[in-house]
Amino acid sequence: MGVPIKTITCDEKTIADQIRTAIRLWKFCEQSLMQDRQVCALVKGLDLDIEATQSAMVRAGIVNECSDCAISGQGTCCGVRAGYKCDSILLLINLLLGRNLPSVPADAHLCHFLTKQGCALRARHVICINFVCQRLRDVIPHNLLCRVQEIAGRDIDALFVLEECIKKKIGVATLIRAQETIGT
């Protein structure tokens, strides 16, 4: 049986709640999680897989295309709804990876985690890692897109394994307590 994660609705308060829950979990569990050999190995492995995915995206030209699309105003995959996909466990993993979580979005019309320097998150939701828009399909050779998705698959798998490991380590009661203390 999985750990019940709070249902996400689309309002800024809910993202703030997810951030507060992640910070509470981090304060309560960071030391024990980072002293756990399995968690440490999974965090390190995920970080390496993230680096491989990012490097592959740069080499394939995906990062340049996405940056150009966002800057030129043609649109962005990092729309306001993207941030609502991030739950407290994913945000906790980002804290374990040394990331700071923005308390307010840089632009209310874009993803809460999109900053002027790019995504504030190191570990990202699967859709943020793996989505290939029509523009990318039009300008990036198919074989390069396939190679990037193959590498990104390792990133996605590593994130899933780490999320499940953390849920088991912290337990349902701790997660529920952290969620219930929001607003107190």
C-alpha positions as CSV (number, residue, x, y, z in Angstrom):
1,M,0.0,0.0,0.0
2,G,1.4,3.4,-1.0
3,V,1.8,6.5,1.1
4,P,-1.2,8.8,0.8
5,I,-0.1,12.1,-0.7
6,K,-2.4,15.1,-0.3
7,T,-4.5,15.8,-3.3
8,I,-3.2,18.7,-5.2
9,T,-5.6,21.5,-6.4
10,C,-4.6,24.4,-8.6
11,D,-4.0,27.3,-6.3
12,E,-0.8,28.9,-5.1
13,K,-1.6,28.1,-1.5
14,T,-1.4,24.4,-2.3
15,I,2.1,24.7,-3.8
16,A,3.1,26.7,-0.7
17,D,1.6,23.9,1.4
18,Q,3.7,21.3,-0.4
19,I,6.8,23.4,0.1
20,R,6.1,23.8,3.8
21,T,5.5,20.1,4.2
22,A,8.8,19.3,2.4
23,I,10.6,21.7,4.6
24,R,9.1,20.2,7.8
25,L,10.0,16.7,6.6
26,W,13.5,17.9,5.8
27,K,14.0,19.5,9.2
28,F,12.6,16.4,10.9
29,C,14.2,13.7,8.7
30,E,17.3,15.1,7.0
31,Q,19.8,13.9,9.5
32,S,18.4,10.3,9.7
33,L,17.9,10.1,5.9
34,M,21.4,11.4,5.1
35,Q,22.9,8.9,7.6
36,D,21.2,6.0,5.9
37,R,23.6,4.3,3.5
38,Q,20.8,3.3,1.1
39,V,19.3,6.8,0.9
40,C,22.8,8.3,0.5
41,A,23.6,5.9,-2.4
42,L,20.3,6.6,-4.1
43,V,20.6,10.4,-3.7
44,K,24.2,10.2,-5.2
45,G,23.0,8.0,-8.0
46,L,20.1,10.2,-8.8
47,D,22.3,13.3,-8.9
48,L,24.6,11.5,-11.4
49,D,21.6,10.5,-13.5
50,I,20.3,14.0,-13.5
51,E,23.7,15.3,-14.6
52,A,23.7,12.8,-17.5
53,T,20.2,13.8,-18.5
54,Q,21.1,17.5,-18.5
55,S,24.3,17.0,-20.4
56,A,22.5,14.9,-23.0
57,M,19.9,17.7,-23.4
58,V,22.6,20.3,-23.8
59,R,24.5,18.2,-26.4
60,A,21.3,17.5,-28.4
61,G,20.3,21.2,-28.5
62,I,17.2,20.8,-26.4
63,V,18.2,23.3,-23.7
64,N,18.9,26.0,-26.4
65,E,15.6,25.3,-28.1
66,C,13.6,25.4,-24.8
67,S,15.4,28.6,-23.7
68,D,14.7,30.3,-27.1
69,C,11.1,29.3,-27.0
70,A,10.6,30.6,-23.4
71,I,12.5,33.9,-24.1
72,S,10.9,34.6,-27.5
73,G,7.4,34.4,-25.9
74,Q,6.3,31.5,-28.2
75,G,5.3,29.6,-25.2
76,T,6.8,27.5,-22.5
77,C,6.2,24.0,-21.2
78,C,6.9,25.6,-17.8
79,G,3.4,27.0,-17.5
80,V,1.7,27.7,-14.3
81,R,0.2,24.2,-14.0
82,A,3.7,22.5,-14.1
83,G,4.5,23.4,-10.5
84,Y,1.3,21.6,-9.2
85,K,2.8,18.3,-10.2
86,C,5.5,18.6,-7.5
87,D,4.6,16.9,-4.3
88,S,6.3,17.2,-0.9
89,I,8.5,14.1,-1.4
90,L,9.9,15.4,-4.7
91,L,10.5,18.8,-3.0
92,L,12.1,17.0,-0.1
93,I,14.5,15.3,-2.5
94,N,15.4,18.7,-3.9
95,L,16.2,19.8,-0.4
96,L,18.4,16.7,0.1
97,L,20.1,17.6,-3.1
98,G,21.0,21.1,-1.7
99,R,18.4,23.1,-3.6
100,N,16.5,26.0,-2.1
101,L,12.8,26.1,-2.9
102,P,11.4,29.6,-3.9
103,S,8.6,30.7,-1.6
104,V,7.0,32.7,-4.3
105,P,7.1,32.3,-8.1
106,A,9.2,34.7,-10.2
107,D,6.3,35.0,-12.6
108,A,2.7,34.2,-11.5
109,H,1.9,33.0,-15.1
110,L,4.7,30.4,-15.1
111,C,5.7,27.4,-13.1
112,H,6.3,28.3,-9.4
113,F,9.8,26.8,-9.7
114,L,10.9,28.6,-12.9
115,T,13.4,31.3,-12.0
116,K,15.3,33.8,-14.2
117,Q,18.2,31.2,-14.0
118,G,16.0,28.3,-15.1
119,C,14.3,25.6,-13.0
120,A,15.0,25.9,-9.3
121,L,14.6,22.1,-9.0
122,R,17.3,19.6,-9.5
123,A,15.0,16.6,-9.4
124,R,12.0,17.3,-11.5
125,H,8.6,15.7,-12.2
126,V,8.7,13.0,-15.0
127,I,6.8,15.3,-17.4
128,C,9.4,18.0,-16.9
129,I,12.1,15.5,-17.8
130,N,10.6,13.6,-20.6
131,F,8.1,15.9,-22.5
132,V,9.0,16.4,-26.1
133,C,6.9,19.2,-27.8
134,Q,6.3,19.6,-31.5
135,R,9.0,22.2,-31.8
136,L,11.6,19.8,-30.5
137,R,10.3,17.0,-32.7
138,D,10.6,19.4,-35.7
139,V,14.2,20.6,-35.1
140,I,16.0,17.9,-33.2
141,P,16.8,14.7,-35.1
142,H,14.7,11.7,-34.0
143,N,17.7,9.6,-33.1
144,L,19.0,12.3,-30.7
145,L,15.6,12.7,-29.1
146,C,15.5,8.9,-28.6
147,R,19.0,8.9,-27.1
148,V,18.1,11.7,-24.7
149,Q,14.9,9.9,-23.6
150,E,16.8,6.7,-23.0
151,I,19.2,8.6,-20.7
152,A,16.3,10.5,-19.1
153,G,14.7,7.1,-18.4
154,R,17.5,6.3,-16.0
155,D,16.9,9.7,-14.2
156,I,13.2,8.9,-13.9
157,D,13.8,5.4,-12.7
158,A,16.3,6.6,-10.1
159,L,13.9,9.3,-8.9
160,F,11.1,6.8,-8.5
161,V,13.2,4.3,-6.5
162,L,14.5,7.2,-4.2
163,E,10.9,8.5,-3.7
164,E,9.7,5.0,-2.7
165,C,12.7,4.4,-0.4
166,I,12.1,7.8,1.4
167,K,8.4,7.0,1.8
168,K,9.3,3.7,3.5
169,K,12.0,5.3,5.7
170,I,10.0,8.2,7.0
171,G,6.7,6.2,7.2
172,V,3.1,7.2,6.6
173,A,2.7,8.7,10.1
174,T,5.5,11.2,9.7
175,L,4.3,12.3,6.2
176,I,0.7,12.7,7.5
177,R,1.9,14.7,10.6
178,A,4.0,17.0,8.4
179,Q,1.0,17.6,6.1
180,E,-1.4,18.2,9.0
181,T,0.9,20.7,10.8
182,I,0.5,23.1,7.8
183,G,-0.9,26.4,9.0
184,T,-0.1,25.8,12.7
